[in-house]
Amino acid sequence: VHDGEDVEHALAAGDHALIILDLALPRMGGMEVLKRLRARGNPVPVIVLTANASLDGRVKGLNEGADDYLAKPFQIEELEARIRVQLRRANDRTAPVISCGDLVFDTNTRLFSLGGAALSLTPREHAVLEQLVVKAGRTVSKAALSTAIYDFDT
């Protein structure tokens, strides 16, 4: 994809094992894409690429939810190694199923079931329910819910 808005559409279209995100995207910057991704509760590993190698920039990116940060220029071998690390970590994560009473959310397939029967949800319903289930027991911000609901309009 070539710009931040295309990234948003690609993320909404399916599951991804890993995202390599350049911060210098036209139309919607990579940092905004990252913020929206994390506001939706999407745990996919993200490696950020940027020409800004400053400490403040790296810290901001990591605080916004990046799993790794790589400054340009870089050697492709280093990027490949970082990809392997992130994929290994993602595969080691536990708790693939979240239950709230009879409601079950499989984080690997991103499918919901209720009492053992698959739930058929619209994309917006799915996004909101995922926010609530993934953050069960914690406050879900209005901004996170708004992002989950209205990102489908763009």
CNS distance restraints for C-alpha pairs under 8 A (distance, minus, plus):
assign (resid   1 and name CA) (resid   6 and name CA) 5.81 0.50 0.50
assign (resid   1 and name CA) (resid   7 and name CA) 6.12 0.50 0.50
assign (resid   1 and name CA) (resid  10 and name CA) 7.94 0.50 0.50
assign (resid   2 and name CA) (resid   6 and name CA) 6.63 0.50 0.50
assign (resid   2 and name CA) (resid   7 and name CA) 7.69 0.50 0.50
assign (resid   2 and name CA) (resid  25 and name CA) 7.15 0.50 0.50
assign (resid   2 and name CA) (resid  26 and name CA) 7.69 0.50 0.50
assign (resid   3 and name CA) (resid   7 and name CA) 6.41 0.50 0.50
assign (resid   3 and name CA) (resid  25 and name CA) 5.00 0.50 0.50
assign (resid   3 and name CA) (resid  26 and name CA) 5.00 0.50 0.50
assign (resid   3 and name CA) (resid  27 and name CA) 6.14 0.50 0.50
assign (resid   3 and name CA) (resid  28 and name CA) 6.70 0.50 0.50
assign (resid   3 and name CA) (resid  29 and name CA) 7.89 0.50 0.50
assign (resid   4 and name CA) (resid   8 and name CA) 6.34 0.50 0.50
assign (resid   4 and name CA) (resid  25 and name CA) 5.57 0.50 0.50
assign (resid   4 and name CA) (resid  26 and name CA) 6.26 0.50 0.50
assign (resid   4 and name CA) (resid  27 and name CA) 5.94 0.50 0.50
assign (resid   4 and name CA) (resid  28 and name CA) 4.33 0.50 0.50
assign (resid   4 and name CA) (resid  29 and name CA) 5.77 0.50 0.50
assign (resid   4 and name CA) (resid  30 and name CA) 6.24 0.50 0.50
assign (resid   4 and name CA) (resid  33 and name CA) 6.34 0.50 0.50
assign (resid   5 and name CA) (resid   9 and name CA) 6.46 0.50 0.50
assign (resid   5 and name CA) (resid  27 and name CA) 6.56 0.50 0.50
assign (resid   5 and name CA) (resid  28 and name CA) 5.95 0.50 0.50
assign (resid   5 and name CA) (resid 154 and name CA) 7.83 0.50 0.50
assign (resid   6 and name CA) (resid  10 and name CA) 6.14 0.50 0.50
assign (resid   7 and name CA) (resid  11 and name CA) 6.09 0.50 0.50
assign (resid   7 and name CA) (resid  33 and name CA) 7.46 0.50 0.50
assign (resid   8 and name CA) (resid  12 and name CA) 6.29 0.50 0.50
assign (resid   8 and name CA) (resid  33 and name CA) 6.81 0.50 0.50
assign (resid   9 and name CA) (resid  13 and name CA) 6.22 0.50 0.50
assign (resid  10 and name CA) (resid  14 and name CA) 6.98 0.50 0.50
assign (resid  11 and name CA) (resid  15 and name CA) 7.04 0.50 0.50
assign (resid  11 and name CA) (resid  16 and name CA) 7.53 0.50 0.50
assign (resid  12 and name CA) (resid 152 and name CA) 7.87 0.50 0.50
assign (resid  16 and name CA) (resid  44 and name CA) 6.83 0.50 0.50
assign (resid  17 and name CA) (resid  44 and name CA) 6.34 0.50 0.50
assign (resid  17 and name CA) (resid  45 and name CA) 7.22 0.50 0.50
assign (resid  17 and name CA) (resid  87 and name CA) 7.18 0.50 0.50
assign (resid  18 and name CA) (resid  44 and name CA) 5.82 0.50 0.50
assign (resid  18 and name CA) (resid  45 and name CA) 5.06 0.50 0.50
assign (resid  18 and name CA) (resid  46 and name CA) 6.02 0.50 0.50
assign (resid  18 and name CA) (resid  47 and name CA) 7.83 0.50 0.50
assign (resid  18 and name CA) (resid  83 and name CA) 7.82 0.50 0.50
assign (resid  18 and name CA) (resid  86 and name CA) 7.68 0.50 0.50
assign (resid  18 and name CA) (resid  87 and name CA) 7.07 0.50 0.50
assign (resid  19 and name CA) (resid  44 and name CA) 7.09 0.50 0.50
assign (resid  19 and name CA) (resid  45 and name CA) 6.25 0.50 0.50
assign (resid  19 and name CA) (resid  46 and name CA) 4.74 0.50 0.50
assign (resid  19 and name CA) (resid  47 and name CA) 6.27 0.50 0.50
assign (resid  20 and name CA) (resid  46 and name CA) 5.84 0.50 0.50
assign (resid  20 and name CA) (resid  47 and name CA) 4.85 0.50 0.50
assign (resid  20 and name CA) (resid  48 and name CA) 5.97 0.50 0.50
assign (resid  20 and name CA) (resid  49 and name CA) 7.11 0.50 0.50
assign (resid  21 and name CA) (resid  30 and name CA) 6.35 0.50 0.50
assign (resid  21 and name CA) (resid  46 and name CA) 6.79 0.50 0.50
assign (resid  21 and name CA) (resid  47 and name CA) 6.10 0.50 0.50
assign (resid  21 and name CA) (resid  48 and name CA) 4.83 0.50 0.50
assign (resid  21 and name CA) (resid  49 and name CA) 5.93 0.50 0.50
assign (resid  22 and name CA) (resid  30 and name CA) 5.87 0.50 0.50
assign (resid  22 and name CA) (resid  48 and name CA) 5.77 0.50 0.50
assign (resid  22 and name CA) (resid  49 and name CA) 4.57 0.50 0.50
assign (resid  22 and name CA) (resid  50 and name CA) 5.83 0.50 0.50
assign (resid  23 and name CA) (resid  29 and name CA) 5.81 0.50 0.50
assign (resid  23 and name CA) (resid  30 and name CA) 3.87 0.50 0.50
assign (resid  23 and name CA) (resid  31 and name CA) 5.87 0.50 0.50
assign (resid  23 and name CA) (resid  48 and name CA) 6.84 0.50 0.50
assign (resid  23 and name CA) (resid  49 and name CA) 6.34 0.50 0.50
assign (resid  23 and name CA) (resid  50 and name CA) 5.63 0.50 0.50
assign (resid  24 and name CA) (resid  29 and name CA) 6.03 0.50 0.50
assign (resid  24 and name CA) (resid  30 and name CA) 6.24 0.50 0.50
assign (resid  24 and name CA) (resid  50 and name CA) 6.91 0.50 0.50
assign (resid  25 and name CA) (resid  29 and name CA) 4.89 0.50 0.50
assign (resid  25 and name CA) (resid  30 and name CA) 5.76 0.50 0.50
assign (resid  28 and name CA) (resid  32 and name CA) 6.56 0.50 0.50
assign (resid  28 and name CA) (resid  33 and name CA) 6.99 0.50 0.50
assign (resid  29 and name CA) (resid  33 and name CA) 6.49 0.50 0.50
assign (resid  30 and name CA) (resid  34 and name CA) 6.14 0.50 0.50
assign (resid  31 and name CA) (resid  35 and name CA) 6.18 0.50 0.50
assign (resid  31 and name CA) (resid  61 and name CA) 7.12 0.50 0.50
assign (resid  31 and name CA) (resid  64 and name CA) 7.68 0.50 0.50
assign (resid  32 and name CA) (resid  36 and name CA) 6.20 0.50 0.50
assign (resid  33 and name CA) (resid  37 and name CA) 6.09 0.50 0.50
assign (resid  34 and name CA) (resid  38 and name CA) 6.22 0.50 0.50
assign (resid  34 and name CA) (resid  64 and name CA) 6.95 0.50 0.50
assign (resid  34 and name CA) (resid  65 and name CA) 6.87 0.50 0.50
assign (resid  34 and name CA) (resid  66 and name CA) 7.32 0.50 0.50
assign (resid  35 and name CA) (resid  39 and name CA) 6.01 0.50 0.50
assign (resid  35 and name CA) (resid  64 and name CA) 6.10 0.50 0.50
assign (resid  35 and name CA) (resid  65 and name CA) 7.28 0.50 0.50
assign (resid  36 and name CA) (resid  40 and name CA) 6.28 0.50 0.50
assign (resid  36 and name CA) (resid 147 and name CA) 6.72 0.50 0.50
assign (resid  37 and name CA) (resid  41 and name CA) 6.76 0.50 0.50
assign (resid  37 and name CA) (resid  42 and name CA) 5.73 0.50 0.50
assign (resid  38 and name CA) (resid  42 and name CA) 5.45 0.50 0.50
assign (resid  38 and name CA) (resid  43 and name CA) 7.05 0.50 0.50
assign (resid  38 and name CA) (resid  64 and name CA) 7.83 0.50 0.50
assign (resid  38 and name CA) (resid  65 and name CA) 6.49 0.50 0.50
assign (resid  39 and name CA) (resid 143 and name CA) 7.69 0.50 0.50
assign (resid  39 and name CA) (resid 144 and name CA) 4.86 0.50 0.50
assign (resid  39 and name CA) (resid 147 and name CA) 6.98 0.50 0.50
assign (resid  39 and name CA) (resid 148 and name CA) 7.64 0.50 0.50
assign (resid  40 and name CA) (resid 127 and name CA) 7.11 0.50 0.50
assign (resid  40 and name CA) (resid 131 and name CA) 6.12 0.50 0.50
assign (resid  40 and name CA) (resid 144 and name CA) 6.05 0.50 0.50
assign (resid  40 and name CA) (resid 145 and name CA) 7.54 0.50 0.50
assign (resid  40 and name CA) (resid 147 and name CA) 6.82 0.50 0.50
assign (resid  40 and name CA) (resid 148 and name CA) 5.52 0.50 0.50
assign (resid  41 and name CA) (resid 130 and name CA) 7.55 0.50 0.50
assign (resid  41 and name CA) (resid 131 and name CA) 5.90 0.50 0.50
assign (resid  41 and name CA) (resid 134 and name CA) 6.94 0.50 0.50
assign (resid  41 and name CA) (resid 135 and name CA) 7.95 0.50 0.50
assign (resid  44 and name CA) (resid  90 and name CA) 7.84 0.50 0.50
assign (resid  45 and name CA) (resid  66 and name CA) 7.38 0.50 0.50
assign (resid  45 and name CA) (resid  67 and name CA) 5.85 0.50 0.50
assign (resid  45 and name CA) (resid  86 and name CA) 6.34 0.50 0.50
assign (resid  45 and name CA) (resid  87 and name CA) 7.61 0.50 0.50
assign (resid  45 and name CA) (resid  90 and name CA) 7.06 0.50 0.50
assign (resid  46 and name CA) (resid  65 and name CA) 7.83 0.50 0.50
assign (resid  46 and name CA) (resid  66 and name CA) 5.24 0.50 0.50
assign (resid  46 and name CA) (resid  67 and name CA) 5.28 0.50 0.50
assign (resid  46 and name CA) (resid  68 and name CA) 6.63 0.50 0.50
assign (resid  47 and name CA) (resid  66 and name CA) 6.16 0.50 0.50
assign (resid  47 and name CA) (resid  67 and name CA) 5.86 0.50 0.50
assign (resid  47 and name CA) (resid  68 and name CA) 4.70 0.50 0.50
assign (resid  47 and name CA) (resid  69 and name CA) 5.66 0.50 0.50
assign (resid  47 and name CA) (resid  70 and name CA) 7.23 0.50 0.50
assign (resid  47 and name CA) (resid  83 and name CA) 7.76 0.50 0.50
assign (resid  48 and name CA) (resid  61 and name CA) 7.53 0.50 0.50
assign (resid  48 and name CA) (resid  66 and name CA) 6.38 0.50 0.50
assign (resid  48 and name CA) (resid  67 and name CA) 7.87 0.50 0.50
assign (resid  48 and name CA) (resid  68 and name CA) 6.20 0.50 0.50
assign (resid  48 and name CA) (resid  69 and name CA) 4.73 0.50 0.50
assign (resid  48 and name CA) (resid  70 and name CA) 6.07 0.50 0.50
assign (resid  49 and name CA) (resid  69 and name CA) 6.17 0.50 0.50
assign (resid  49 and name CA) (resid  70 and name CA) 5.03 0.50 0.50
assign (resid  49 and name CA) (resid  71 and name CA) 5.81 0.50 0.50
assign (resid  49 and name CA) (resid  72 and name CA) 6.77 0.50 0.50
assign (resid  50 and name CA) (resid  69 and name CA) 7.85 0.50 0.50
assign (resid  50 and name CA) (resid  70 and name CA) 6.59 0.50 0.50
assign (resid  50 and name CA) (resid  71 and name CA) 5.06 0.50 0.50
assign (resid  50 and name CA) (resid  72 and name CA) 5.77 0.50 0.50
assign (resid  51 and name CA) (resid  71 and name CA) 5.54 0.50 0.50
assign (resid  51 and name CA) (resid  72 and name CA) 4.93 0.50 0.50
assign (resid  51 and name CA) (resid  73 and name CA) 7.36 0.50 0.50
assign (resid  52 and name CA) (resid  57 and name CA) 6.43 0.50 0.50
assign (resid  52 and name CA) (resid  58 and name CA) 7.95 0.50 0.50
assign (resid  52 and name CA) (resid  71 and name CA) 6.55 0.50 0.50
assign (resid  52 and name CA) (resid  72 and name CA) 7.81 0.50 0.50
assign (resid  53 and name CA) (resid  57 and name CA) 6.69 0.50 0.50
assign (resid  53 and name CA) (resid  58 and name CA) 6.74 0.50 0.50
assign (resid  53 and name CA) (resid  71 and name CA) 5.31 0.50 0.50
assign (resid  53 and name CA) (resid  72 and name CA) 7.72 0.50 0.50
assign (resid  54 and name CA) (resid  58 and name CA) 6.32 0.50 0.50
assign (resid  55 and name CA) (resid  59 and name CA) 6.07 0.50 0.50
assign (resid  56 and name CA) (resid  60 and name CA) 6.01 0.50 0.50
assign (resid  57 and name CA) (resid  61 and name CA) 6.16 0.50 0.50
assign (resid  58 and name CA) (resid  62 and name CA) 6.21 0.50 0.50
assign (resid  58 and name CA) (resid  69 and name CA) 6.49 0.50 0.50
assign (resid  59 and name CA) (resid  63 and name CA) 5.99 0.50 0.50
assign (resid  60 and name CA) (resid  64 and name CA) 6.07 0.50 0.50
assign (resid  61 and name CA) (resid  65 and name CA) 6.59 0.50 0.50
assign (resid  61 and name CA) (resid  66 and name CA) 5.65 0.50 0.50
assign (resid  61 and name CA) (resid  69 and name CA) 7.33 0.50 0.50
assign (resid  62 and name CA) (resid  66 and name CA) 4.62 0.50 0.50
assign (resid  62 and name CA) (resid  67 and name CA) 6.45 0.50 0.50
assign (resid  62 and name CA) (resid  68 and name CA) 6.99 0.50 0.50
assign (resid  62 and name CA) (resid  69 and name CA) 7.29 0.50 0.50
assign (resid  67 and name CA) (resid  86 and name CA) 7.68 0.50 0.50
assign (resid  68 and name CA) (resid  82 and name CA) 7.76 0.50 0.50
assign (resid  70 and name CA) (resid  74 and name CA) 7.49 0.50 0.50
assign (resid  70 and name CA) (resid  79 and name CA) 7.77 0.50 0.50
assign (resid  74 and name CA) (resid  78 and name CA) 7.06 0.50 0.50
assign (resid  74 and name CA) (resid  79 and name CA) 7.52 0.50 0.50
assign (resid  75 and name CA) (resid  79 and name CA) 6.83 0.50 0.50
assign (resid  76 and name CA) (resid  80 and name CA) 6.14 0.50 0.50
assign (resid  77 and name CA) (resid  81 and name CA) 6.18 0.50 0.50
assign (resid  78 and name CA) (resid  82 and name CA) 6.22 0.50 0.50
assign (resid  79 and name CA) (resid  83 and name CA) 6.14 0.50 0.50
assign (resid  80 and name CA) (resid  84 and name CA) 6.30 0.50 0.50
assign (resid  81 and name CA) (resid  85 and name CA) 6.32 0.50 0.50
assign (resid  82 and name CA) (resid  86 and name CA) 6.24 0.50 0.50
assign (resid  83 and name CA) (resid  87 and name CA) 6.14 0.50 0.50
assign (resid  84 and name CA) (resid  88 and name CA) 6.03 0.50 0.50
assign (resid  85 and name CA) (resid  89 and name CA) 6.18 0.50 0.50
assign (resid  86 and name CA) (resid  90 and name CA) 6.09 0.50 0.50
assign (resid  87 and name CA) (resid  91 and name CA) 6.17 0.50 0.50
assign (resid  88 and name CA) (resid  92 and name CA) 6.29 0.50 0.50
assign (resid  89 and name CA) (resid  93 and name CA) 6.54 0.50 0.50
assign (resid  96 and name CA) (resid 106 and name CA) 5.84 0.50 0.50
assign (resid  96 and name CA) (resid 107 and name CA) 5.05 0.50 0.50
assign (resid  96 and name CA) (resid 108 and name CA) 5.98 0.50 0.50
assign (resid  97 and name CA) (resid 104 and name CA) 6.78 0.50 0.50
assign (resid  97 and name CA) (resid 105 and name CA) 5.62 0.50 0.50
assign (resid  97 and name CA) (resid 106 and name CA) 4.46 0.50 0.50
assign (resid  97 and name CA) (resid 107 and name CA) 5.80 0.50 0.50
assign (resid  97 and name CA) (resid 108 and name CA) 7.87 0.50 0.50
assign (resid  98 and name CA) (resid 104 and name CA) 5.74 0.50 0.50
assign (resid  98 and name CA) (resid 105 and name CA) 5.12 0.50 0.50
assign (resid  98 and name CA) (resid 106 and name CA) 6.46 0.50 0.50
assign (resid  98 and name CA) (resid 107 and name CA) 7.35 0.50 0.50
assign (resid  98 and name CA) (resid 133 and name CA) 7.28 0.50 0.50
assign (resid  98 and name CA) (resid 134 and name CA) 7.34 0.50 0.50
assign (resid  99 and name CA) (resid 103 and name CA) 5.72 0.50 0.50
assign (resid  99 and name CA) (resid 104 and name CA) 4.45 0.50 0.50
assign (resid  99 and name CA) (resid 105 and name CA) 6.34 0.50 0.50
assign (resid  99 and name CA) (resid 133 and name CA) 7.95 0.50 0.50
assign (resid 100 and name CA) (resid 104 and name CA) 6.38 0.50 0.50
assign (resid 100 and name CA) (resid 133 and name CA) 7.22 0.50 0.50
assign (resid 100 and name CA) (resid 136 and name CA) 7.97 0.50 0.50
assign (resid 102 and name CA) (resid 113 and name CA) 8.00 0.50 0.50
assign (resid 102 and name CA) (resid 114 and name CA) 5.41 0.50 0.50
assign (resid 102 and name CA) (resid 115 and name CA) 5.00 0.50 0.50
assign (resid 102 and name CA) (resid 116 and name CA) 7.78 0.50 0.50
assign (resid 103 and name CA) (resid 112 and name CA) 7.08 0.50 0.50
assign (resid 103 and name CA) (resid 113 and name CA) 5.85 0.50 0.50
assign (resid 103 and name CA) (resid 114 and name CA) 4.53 0.50 0.50
assign (resid 103 and name CA) (resid 115 and name CA) 6.59 0.50 0.50
assign (resid 104 and name CA) (resid 112 and name CA) 5.62 0.50 0.50
assign (resid 104 and name CA) (resid 113 and name CA) 5.22 0.50 0.50
assign (resid 104 and name CA) (resid 114 and name CA) 6.28 0.50 0.50
assign (resid 105 and name CA) (resid 110 and name CA) 6.57 0.50 0.50
assign (resid 105 and name CA) (resid 111 and name CA) 5.82 0.50 0.50
assign (resid 105 and name CA) (resid 112 and name CA) 4.57 0.50 0.50
assign (resid 105 and name CA) (resid 113 and name CA) 6.62 0.50 0.50
assign (resid 105 and name CA) (resid 130 and name CA) 7.79 0.50 0.50
assign (resid 105 and name CA) (resid 133 and name CA) 7.49 0.50 0.50
assign (resid 106 and name CA) (resid 110 and name CA) 5.26 0.50 0.50
assign (resid 106 and name CA) (resid 111 and name CA) 5.48 0.50 0.50
assign (resid 106 and name CA) (resid 112 and name CA) 6.52 0.50 0.50
assign (resid 107 and name CA) (resid 111 and name CA) 7.31 0.50 0.50
assign (resid 111 and name CA) (resid 118 and name CA) 7.51 0.50 0.50
assign (resid 111 and name CA) (resid 119 and name CA) 7.72 0.50 0.50
assign (resid 112 and name CA) (resid 118 and name CA) 6.04 0.50 0.50
assign (resid 112 and name CA) (resid 119 and name CA) 5.55 0.50 0.50
assign (resid 113 and name CA) (resid 117 and name CA) 5.13 0.50 0.50
assign (resid 113 and name CA) (resid 118 and name CA) 4.17 0.50 0.50
assign (resid 113 and name CA) (resid 119 and name CA) 5.09 0.50 0.50
assign (resid 114 and name CA) (resid 118 and name CA) 6.43 0.50 0.50
assign (resid 114 and name CA) (resid 119 and name CA) 6.52 0.50 0.50
assign (resid 121 and name CA) (resid 125 and name CA) 5.66 0.50 0.50
assign (resid 121 and name CA) (resid 126 and name CA) 5.60 0.50 0.50
assign (resid 122 and name CA) (resid 126 and name CA) 6.05 0.50 0.50
assign (resid 123 and name CA) (resid 127 and name CA) 6.11 0.50 0.50
assign (resid 123 and name CA) (resid 152 and name CA) 7.82 0.50 0.50
assign (resid 124 and name CA) (resid 128 and name CA) 6.23 0.50 0.50
assign (resid 124 and name CA) (resid 148 and name CA) 6.86 0.50 0.50
assign (resid 124 and name CA) (resid 149 and name CA) 5.31 0.50 0.50
assign (resid 124 and name CA) (resid 150 and name CA) 7.98 0.50 0.50
assign (resid 124 and name CA) (resid 152 and name CA) 7.13 0.50 0.50
assign (resid 125 and name CA) (resid 129 and name CA) 6.03 0.50 0.50
assign (resid 125 and name CA) (resid 149 and name CA) 7.84 0.50 0.50
assign (resid 126 and name CA) (resid 130 and name CA) 5.89 0.50 0.50
assign (resid 127 and name CA) (resid 131 and name CA) 6.27 0.50 0.50
assign (resid 127 and name CA) (resid 148 and name CA) 5.36 0.50 0.50
assign (resid 127 and name CA) (resid 149 and name CA) 6.83 0.50 0.50
assign (resid 128 and name CA) (resid 132 and name CA) 6.36 0.50 0.50
assign (resid 128 and name CA) (resid 145 and name CA) 6.19 0.50 0.50
assign (resid 128 and name CA) (resid 148 and name CA) 5.87 0.50 0.50
assign (resid 128 and name CA) (resid 149 and name CA) 6.60 0.50 0.50
assign (resid 129 and name CA) (resid 133 and name CA) 6.04 0.50 0.50
assign (resid 130 and name CA) (resid 134 and name CA) 5.83 0.50 0.50
assign (resid 131 and name CA) (resid 135 and name CA) 6.10 0.50 0.50
assign (resid 131 and name CA) (resid 140 and name CA) 7.35 0.50 0.50
assign (resid 131 and name CA) (resid 144 and name CA) 7.68 0.50 0.50
assign (resid 131 and name CA) (resid 145 and name CA) 7.16 0.50 0.50
assign (resid 131 and name CA) (resid 148 and name CA) 7.66 0.50 0.50
assign (resid 132 and name CA) (resid 136 and name CA) 5.70 0.50 0.50
assign (resid 132 and name CA) (resid 140 and name CA) 6.84 0.50 0.50
assign (resid 135 and name CA) (resid 139 and name CA) 7.32 0.50 0.50
assign (resid 135 and name CA) (resid 140 and name CA) 6.81 0.50 0.50
assign (resid 140 and name CA) (resid 144 and name CA) 6.60 0.50 0.50
assign (resid 140 and name CA) (resid 145 and name CA) 7.13 0.50 0.50
assign (resid 141 and name CA) (resid 145 and name CA) 6.46 0.50 0.50
assign (resid 142 and name CA) (resid 146 and name CA) 5.95 0.50 0.50
assign (resid 143 and name CA) (resid 147 and name CA) 5.97 0.50 0.50
assign (resid 144 and name CA) (resid 148 and name CA) 6.18 0.50 0.50
assign (resid 145 and name CA) (resid 149 and name CA) 6.12 0.50 0.50
assign (resid 146 and name CA) (resid 150 and name CA) 5.76 0.50 0.50
assign (resid 146 and name CA) (resid 151 and name CA) 7.90 0.50 0.50
assign (resid 147 and name CA) (resid 151 and name CA) 5.44 0.50 0.50
assign (resid 148 and name CA) (resid 152 and name CA) 7.74 0.50 0.50
assign (resid 150 and name CA) (resid 154 and name CA) 7.61 0.50 0.50
